[in-house]
Amino acid sequence: MRVASSLAEINVVPLVDVMLVLLVIFMVTAPMMQQGFGVRLPQSRRSTSVSAPVTISVPLSFRQDKKVRLGDELIGLNVLAERVRQVIADRLTKNVIVAGDGGITLQETMQILDNLKAGGVENVALQTQPPTGGRTP
């Protein structure tokens, strides 16, 4: 009595061919889909436009005069809370970006953050500059 043993092998070559063709098709069509579709948005009388975030700049001269820059306006630390409250009153998000000089101490930064929180700011982001070239120790 003879037992026949046959090895069942899967032919992978057609599968690879189909996958390569699909890859090429997706690579060709993907840049075309980046354009999107033209949409004519509806208009609303009560909607608010998206505006730039509120940025507070803290110069190194803050140590002497206790003044920060809110947009183009130079204001004192004692009125910062009220001015920020006025600026963010009509905004959906109560977020502020603080761009402070590298020479400002943590205590001075905390004074500014305390005034911002008193003015109703929910989230504060600290703006930094990316590294420029080589590694720093």
Phi, psi and omega in degrees: 000133186247130179256124180265122177247124179239141179269123178270115180245141178268130179276111186270344185300314178296325178296316179295320178299315180295318181294322177293321178295317178296322178299315179296319180298315180292325179293327181282321185275340183299315178296332179288334183276352180290336184291327181081190182245146177286127181232133175263106186287146176289156181254146179226142179279338186254002181282154177252144180280154178284128183243168180293151180292154178284125180241132177246120179262134180244102180283167179294337178289357178301329180299324182272312189256354179054042179239139177240166181250119177254099188069242177258359185263132177266118184231155180279158181296330182290338179248008182298316182300314181291319179295319178294320178301319179293321184289320185267004184299320184262013181264150178288317179253138181259056183251147181224145175251129178253119178251095184258150175296148181295342181273357179285136182280167178295323179297318179293322177296320179293327175298317180293315181296322177298319178293324178293318178296322177294334179275002177096010179287132181272314183230138178239129176250139177262121181280134178233169178250136178294157180298148181248085175096241189294171180285144175252144183289000000 
